[in-house]
Amino acid sequence: MPAAMRYASLKAALGAEVEMHIKDLEVYARDEPPPDYSIGQEVAALAAFADSLKLEQFHLLGYSGGGFVSLAFAGTYPERLLSLAVFEPARVPGKLTLREATLDRQLRRALAGKTGPEFMRIFVTQQLRQGVEAPPSSGPPPPWMGKRPAGLAAMLNAFGSYEFERSQLRNCNFPVFYGYGDQTTEMVGLQAEVLGGLLPDIRIRRFAGMHHFVPPEQIYTPEHIEGLRELWDTDKAPSPTLPTNGGGRGN
């Protein structure tokens, strides 16, 4: 869903505590992804967005595909972030471990040649642990959903071609929050292990009964929000200013 919808419940819960600036991913800026779409474009656009707000340093929050972009931004511009919070990033940038690569190939093979609603159906089911049912559809899809199959396919391709050294994340000397649900595919747990070995200060939270496609208000629970407050509660951090980066999986 669009970033404004994705983060509406979080914004309402935090109220005047933060100054939140919401940004959608560039892949959804037009009806079709640009033919030369890349993660580099997303990182550059995020930097430009912060510049337009005159933010030299800020807290960053991202979900799904936006989580991938946020991690890439963190590794590229670590000096600009006061903290980073991600929920189930679509992938960790850089060379995949053997197990990550195996799960990534499974997803790509399942999606090969699929388009439209069939692409989305398979995409959703592939992100859930065995035995977890996909959310039921409620009426006709909203207009913004029409962009998602092509946008998600473009992002998946861009993930693989994005050149990034995971060792760059060792330079992220700020606190990082990584959240994931216990009903999402094992990839999110593997990514938590990878990031745990790279990031100097990471707080990993596993949420029971939750997966990638539950409504936003079920993701940003009081427990989750309290974890974010703790992340931002540092001596050096000003009152949080949050560019939030829209997601790719289901966003």
Protein Blocks (a to p, Z undefined) as FASTA:
>chain_A
ZZklmmmmmmmmnmmmbccdddddfklmpmbdcfkbcfklmmmmmmmmmmmnopabdcdd
dehjlmmmmmmmmmmmmmlpgbdcdehifbdedjddfklmmmmmmmmmmmgopacjllmm
mmmmmmpcehiacdddehjadfklmmmmmmmmmmmmmmmmpccdfklmmmmccddddddd
fkbcfklmmmmmmmmmmmmbdcddddehiafkbcfklmmgfklmmmmmmmmmcfklccdd
ddddddfeoZZ
